[in-house]
Amino acid sequence: MKKKYDILVAGEINPDIILSGDVEPVFGQVEKLVDGASLTVGSSSAIFACGAARLGLKVGFIGRCADDMFGRFVLDEMQKAGVDTAPAIIVEGGSTGLSVILARGNDRSILTYPGLIPTLQADEIPDDLLRRSRHLHVASYFLQTALQPGMQNLFERARTLGLTTSLDTNYDPLETWQGVNELLAVTNVFLPNEVEILSLTRQKSVEAAVNHLARQVETLAVKQGASGATAARNGEHVKVNSLPVKVQDTVGAGDSFDAGFLYGYLNQWTLEESLRLAVICGGLSTQAIGGTAGQPTLAEARIWMEKLGKQG
């Protein structure tokens, strides 16, 4: 049966307000001037969804937001990017979450007001919606606290219905790093970054952490920033260098990486081709402010793959 969605994203909905320049606050009622400010699509899930749609995948999105300025902004921007937001749940009287990002060079600090971000529940994602999808992706696991208790069952339901699954936990604000290991048995693709995989495994090196987790999950892809990325599957290990681009903003680079990797995964590319596309998508996204403005089309990404001698 032909599926409506290549990827169904179950995630958080919020915009980002990005301030750039000398953004370190000084308390005591001190006012500072910054170099730039922009309102962009936020949330790991929404940025990922836009990146996947930009590559040509059919993407559906389910999450919770309010009928307020921030909620309408993100839904409108996702729709413009080609993401079907019809499954999204509008909560009357709620408040859409918001992140303020203080961006300084390659580093950033994030202040998040959760609002409705943590409130999506697994039983709000019906089997009928899953049946219309090839793949289920969840990001920001540690922020989606209402989803956590039912997420293993959600992934089991999805896999029973023939979907593959992927997970990007993102950072744990509480730094407990609990609950992820139990999910790996029902996760096809796990997409942590370097800090996250070291925190989750308590290993001292990425290599040791990859070896540890590669035994627990079908496919593993680790984002390592300027050091590139590493992937493992069925005993195969691949390393790809980072893209040589001038970085403007790293917001959403990991989510664009995820979109590239899952494009390759769903189209049965080799592990190296999938990882190379992921690195290209993540790298190109850093050349513009915000998480979505620099996301490439597949044709744009293929130009870089040809440059690097690895066309998919």
Secondary structure as UniProt FT lines:
FT   STRAND          5..10
FT   STRAND          15..20
FT   TURN            27..29
FT   STRAND          36..41
FT   HELIX           44..54
FT   TURN            55..56
FT   STRAND          59..62
FT   STRAND          64..66
FT   HELIX           69..80
FT   TURN            81..82
FT   STRAND          83..84
FT   TURN            86..87
FT   STRAND          89..91
FT   TURN            92..93
FT   STRAND          98..104
FT   TURN            105..106
FT   STRAND          107..113
FT   TURN            115..116
FT   HELIX           117..119
FT   HELIX           122..124
FT   HELIX           127..131
FT   STRAND          133..139
FT   TURN            141..143
FT   TURN            145..147
FT   HELIX           148..160
FT   TURN            161..162
FT   STRAND          164..168
FT   TURN            173..174
FT   HELIX           181..186
FT   STRAND          189..190
FT   HELIX           194..201
FT   HELIX           206..213
FT   TURN            214..216
FT   STRAND          219..223
FT   HELIX           225..227
FT   STRAND          229..233
FT   TURN            234..235
FT   STRAND          236..240
FT   TURN            251..252
FT   HELIX           253..266
FT   TURN            267..268
FT   HELIX           271..285
FT   TURN            286..287
FT   TURN            293..294
FT   HELIX           298..307
FT   TURN            308..309
//
